[in-house]
Amino acid sequence: MRRQAWDFAQYSARYTVVFCLCLQFIMPACVCGEDVLLSAVGKRRQIVAQPVPQPGDDSGSVFVLADRMQIRRLQTAKEYLQAEEPKYDQAVELLQLVLNDNEDRFFYPDAEDRTRFRSLKAEANRLLGEMPEEGLRKYRLQFSADANEILKEAVAKNDIARIAELTRRFLHTSEGMEGAYRLGAWHMNQSEPLAAALWFDRMHSLSNEAKKWEPHLSLRRAASWYRAGFEVKARDALLDLKTSQRDETTIRVGGFDYELFDQESNAIDWLKKTLDMIAGSGLAGENDWVTFRLTPTRNAILKPAVETVSTKWTQATLATDQLELWNERADSSAIQQELPAILNRLKAQHGKSQAPLPLPAPQPFVVGDTVFTRTLATVKAFDLMTGKPKWESICDQALFELLLSPHGDGIGANRQALLSRLLNDRLWSDANYAHLSSDGELLFAVDHSGMTTTSLPHDENFHSRDTNILSAFDLKQGTLQTQMGGKPGITLASIPVELPVAGRFFLSSPLALGGEYFTLTEVRGELRLMSFRLKSGEPEITWDQPLVAPQFKIDSHDPIRRLSGVMISYADGILVCPTDAGAVVALDASNRTLLWGYDLTAKNGNQPNPPVLPRPPVPFPPPNPRPTVSWADPVATLVDGKAMLTSRYSNQLHCIGLMDGKLNWKAPRGDSRYVLGCVDGRVLLLGASGVRALKMEDGKPVWDVKVGVEKIAGRGFIMDGKAYVPKTNSEIAVIDIAKGELINNLPMPAGSPPGNIISTRGLILSQTVDQLSVFPLPKE
C-alpha cells in the first residue's frame, strides 16, 4: 500500500462571506413586514453557545435554538390564525416555509419559561392541524399539487425516503395522509411497532381525513400500540375502531370478514387472535456484532446458539504486517520491538493506579464468518473458524510516522513519549477509534483524529484536531471504498483534493438503517446529526440536523468527548443522540423532527468533574492520585419504551421515556461503569467488582453480586437469562439474573487472556489491548 501524505490547509475567507450573508437576511427580517418573511430565502441559525449549567443552575443551555427568522414566521402565522378575520392564505404559506426546512430546531414556547423546549416543526404541524375546515381547504388548494407530484414519484420508485419527505412537509394533504399510512405499514414490516403507532396516531388525530382509511387504520393502530407494549393505548384504538363501525358487527380486512369484539374487556383478546393480518417480519443476522453493543438499541441480549462450533485460536493485534509495505526501507522487526516494551510499562502503570482497572477500548466485530478489529494503525480481518488473517488495511499513518521517524530533533527525539500517548489513547481511551460498524457490505472506521496532547512538537499527525476522516472498506477484500471529512483544502499526493463533507469531526462510526447511515459530527462548534447515502461510492447527505452547541471545542479543549465514541441509539423509529456535552436529544427518524431534549446537568446533584484520562508513563505527568471515575461511555440503552442514559456529567443513571423524554427515575451510579443490558424488567450495571441489578420500573436495587477478589477485566454480555462477565484471573463469571446469584466461574482456555467479550455461534471472542482470542463457550 502506498504511503499517503496529507497536507492540510484552512480557508478563513468563507467565514466572512457567511457573516455577510447572515446580516443580509437577518437584518431585513427584523425591520420589515410579512412580505420579507414570505420571500426571504436565507436560513441562518442562532447558535446558543452558553455554558453547561452547574448543579442548581438552569439558566444556561447547550441546545441549538431556532433562528429568529423561523420563530418570526411561526409567530406571525399564529397571529394571522388568531385574528378576528383569519388570514389563512398567508398563515399556511408561512407554516409551510417552516416545514420545508431540512432542519428542525428547538424554541421556547413560553418566553418567560426557559426550561421547556419544543420542536419548531411539531408546532407548525399542530397549528395546521387545528385550523378549521376553511383553513385546511385553502392549505390543500395551495400545496396538494406539489404533494401529489412527490407521491407519484415515490410510489413509482418504491422510495420510502421520498415518502417520508412527503409526510414531513405535507401531512395535512390527502397525499401526505397516504404517505403516513404507507410509512406506518412499512415500520410494522420492519418490526418497529412504536414508530408505526406514532404514524397511525398522527393520522387518527386528523379525524376528517382519516375516515377513508378505516377500519384498517384503527386496527393497525391498535396492533402497533399493543406490540409496542402499550395495552391501554391499544384498547383505546380498538374502541375507536368499534365506534367508527357504528352498528356493524364485522370488519372486512384482506378480503375476509372478522367478527368484532362485543365488550371492552374482550378487546385485547380479540386483537391477539387477529394479529396475523398485520404480522411484522423479524431481523436477520441477529447474533452478528455489526455495531457497538450488538444492536441499534445498544442492548446486547443474545439467544442461545442453535449450533455450537469448536475452534480455538489467538492472534496478536499490537504489531502490524503493513509496516514494510508502507515504507519499503523499514526494518519492521527491529522497529516494532519498541511497542511491546512501551505496552508493558503502560500495563504496569495502570495496574498500580488507585483508579479502577480501565476497560480495553478495542473489541471484536463479527459479520458472517469474519471477525474484524482495530489495531494501532489498521483494520484487520480474521477468519472466525481458523483465525487466519484475511486482510489488513492501513487507516491512520500516525503510528508509521512515529516508528519511522529518525532519532534526533523534533518528533524523533520524542518518539517514546509520543508512542506512549498513542498506545494509551488507542488501547484504553479512544472508543471513537476502536468502534467499527457495518451494514453487512461495508465496514466503517473513524481515523485521523490526532492525539490527546499539545505539549510536544507540532505535527498534524499527533496533535488534537477539529476534523477527522470516516473511512468505508469493502468487507470481503478490505479495499478502501470511500472517505469523507478531513480539513477543507486537503492535498493528496500534491494534487488538490477535498473530501466530501470536509470540515467535520466524526464522533462515531455510523449506524446503518435501511440503506441510510446516521452519525454525529461536530463542525464550527456545533454538534449535528448527519445522515447520508452512498451513490456510486460517493456520499450524499440526506439530513443535517443541529443538536447542541457544546461549551468546549472538540480539539484540545475537550479531549474526552473526542474519544468517547458517541454512538447513536435507535428503536421504534426514534434516534437517541447522546452528545457527551451534558445533553441528550431524540429525533423522529421518519418525520425528521426533534422529539425532545434532556439536560443531564440540571438539578441532578452529586455532579462529578469530567473524568481523568488514563495517563501513560514518564515523561508525561503521573496519574492523578484521586482521579474522578465516571460512566465508561455515554451510549443510551433503549428498551420497552425507555431510555437508560449515562453521562460523565452525572453520577446517576437516568431512566426517561423514549417518546416524551420525561424523567421516570434516577439512581446513584455507585461503583458501576456501564450498562451491561436490560432484561426481564431489570437493568444490569457492571462495576469494577461485580454486577448489580435495578428494577426497570422504579430504579430500586434488586441484588448486588460480587465476583470475588478478582476484578472485572472488560465488557460482557447477556444470554439465556444469565450475565457473562470476564475476570482478571482468566475466568468468566456467570450470574443468574432471576436469582441474583453467582452460579459459576468458567475457565478460559490457556493462552486466552480476558478482555471485552462477545459471543456468537456458541463461541466466545475475547479482545484485550494486544490480543484477540476465540474459543468455545466453556461448559457449565
Salt bridges, closest charged atoms under 4 A:
ASP58 OD2 - LYS603 NZ 3.56
ASP101 OD2 - ARG105 NH1 2.67
GLU103 OE1 - ARG45 NH1 3.01
GLU103 OE1 - ARG105 NH2 3.18
GLU103 OE2 - ARG528 NH2 2.41
GLU123 OE2 - LYS78 NZ 3.59
GLU123 OE1 - ARG118 NH1 2.97
GLU123 OE2 - ARG126 NH2 2.71
GLU130 OE1 - ARG126 NH1 2.85
GLU133 OE2 - ARG140 NH1 3.33
GLU134 OE2 - LYS138 NZ 3.99
GLU153 OE2 - LYS157 NZ 3.86
GLU153 OE1 - ARG162 NH2 3.31
GLU165 OE1 - ARG162 NH1 2.54
GLU165 OE2 - ARG169 NH1 3.15
GLU178 OE2 - ARG182 NH2 3.16
GLU192 OE1 - HIS187 ND1 2.61
ASP201 OD1 - ARG221 NE 2.47
GLU209 OE2 - ARG140 NH2 3.66
ASP240 OD2 - HIS204 NE2 3.25
ASP240 OD2 - ARG221 NH1 3.16
ASP257 OD1 - ARG252 NH1 3.12
GLU286 OE2 - LYS303 NZ 3.43
ASP321 OD2 - LYS380 NZ 3.24
GLU338 OE1 - ARG415 NH1 3.17
ASP369 OD1 - ARG761 NH1 2.41
GLU392 OE1 - LYS380 NZ 3.97
ASP396 OD2 - ARG426 NH2 2.79
ASP396 OD1 - HIS448 ND1 3.84
GLU401 OE2 - ARG3 NH2 3.36
ASP425 OD1 - ARG421 NH1 3.38
ASP447 OD1 - ARG374 NH2 2.52
GLU460 OE2 - LYS487 NZ 3.62
GLU516 OE1 - ARG533 NH2 3.56
GLU516 OE2 - ARG592 NH2 2.75
GLU522 OE2 - ARG561 NH2 2.56
GLU526 OE2 - ARG45 NH2 2.98
GLU526 OE2 - ARG528 NH1 2.16
GLU540 OE1 - LYS535 NZ 3.40
ASP544 OD2 - ARG504 NH2 2.56
ASP544 OD1 - ARG528 NE 3.00
ASP555 OD1 - HIS557 ND1 2.83
ASP558 OD2 - ARG561 NH1 2.39
ASP558 OD2 - ARG648 NH2 3.07
ASP580 OD1 - ARG648 NE 3.07
ASP588 OD2 - ARG202 NH2 2.21
ASP633 OD1 - ARG293 NH2 3.00
ASP633 OD2 - ARG715 NH1 2.97
ASP704 OD2 - LYS706 NZ 3.65
GLU710 OE1 - LYS727 NZ 3.45
GLU731 OE1 - LYS727 NZ 3.40
ASP770 OD2 - LYS347 NZ 3.27
GLU780 OE1 - LYS722 NZ 3.33
